[in-house]
Amino acid sequence: MGLSILGLLVLRPRPAVLGIAALFTLHTAAEVARLVLHDAVTPAALGRVASGQLMLLAILGLLTVLAHYRRWWSDAEGLARTDALTHVPNRRETQRCLQAALGVRTRSACCC
């Protein structure tokens, strides 16, 4: 679970999701192998493993959606501050930077 969260924070969404899918598959195989090695393969044991894996899958799915949203939001913030054609700061961003450099206090936090 920790590796999945770290992957979502560090990697782009597609490689992170592929890594999570590989880790999830390995974890599921390890749980089933543990049941087989301990001769504990019963419908109830398989049901517990399945319910645990479904819960883990739901949590990882939510984290994946949140990672996509975080990337989308940071991209949108960048587009709001720069010119799409030249990639230089737009008028609002330039004005905000100048005011910050000059120590000018504004009435509101939003420059819009």
ChimeraX attribute file (.defattr): number of C-alpha atoms within 10 A of each C-alpha:
attribute: neighborCount
match mode: 1-to-1
recipient: residues
	/A:1	12
	/A:2	7
	/A:3	12
	/A:4	19
	/A:5	15
	/A:6	11
	/A:7	20
	/A:8	25
	/A:9	17
	/A:10	11
	/A:11	13
	/A:12	13
	/A:13	19
	/A:14	12
	/A:15	12
	/A:16	21
	/A:17	20
	/A:18	12
	/A:19	17
	/A:20	22
	/A:21	15
	/A:22	12
	/A:23	15
	/A:24	18
	/A:25	12
	/A:26	12
	/A:27	13
	/A:28	16
	/A:29	12
	/A:30	12
	/A:31	15
	/A:32	17
	/A:33	13
	/A:34	13
	/A:35	16
	/A:36	12
	/A:37	10
	/A:38	8
	/A:39	9
	/A:40	13
	/A:41	14
	/A:42	11
	/A:43	9
	/A:44	10
	/A:45	13
	/A:46	15
	/A:47	11
	/A:48	12
	/A:49	16
	/A:50	15
	/A:51	12
	/A:52	13
	/A:53	17
	/A:54	12
	/A:55	12
	/A:56	14
	/A:57	15
	/A:58	12
	/A:59	12
	/A:60	20
	/A:61	14
	/A:62	12
	/A:63	17
	/A:64	22
	/A:65	12
	/A:66	15
	/A:67	22
	/A:68	15
	/A:69	13
	/A:70	14
	/A:71	14
	/A:72	12
	/A:73	12
	/A:74	11
	/A:75	11
	/A:76	11
	/A:77	11
	/A:78	14
	/A:79	14
	/A:80	14
	/A:81	16
	/A:82	17
	/A:83	13
	/A:84	12
	/A:85	6
	/A:86	8
	/A:87	11
	/A:88	12
	/A:89	17
	/A:90	15
	/A:91	12
	/A:92	14
	/A:93	15
	/A:94	14
	/A:95	13
	/A:96	16
	/A:97	13
	/A:98	12
	/A:99	13
	/A:100	12
	/A:101	9
	/A:102	9
	/A:103	9
	/A:104	10
	/A:105	9
	/A:106	11
	/A:107	7
	/A:108	7
	/A:109	8
	/A:110	7
	/A:111	10
	/A:112	5
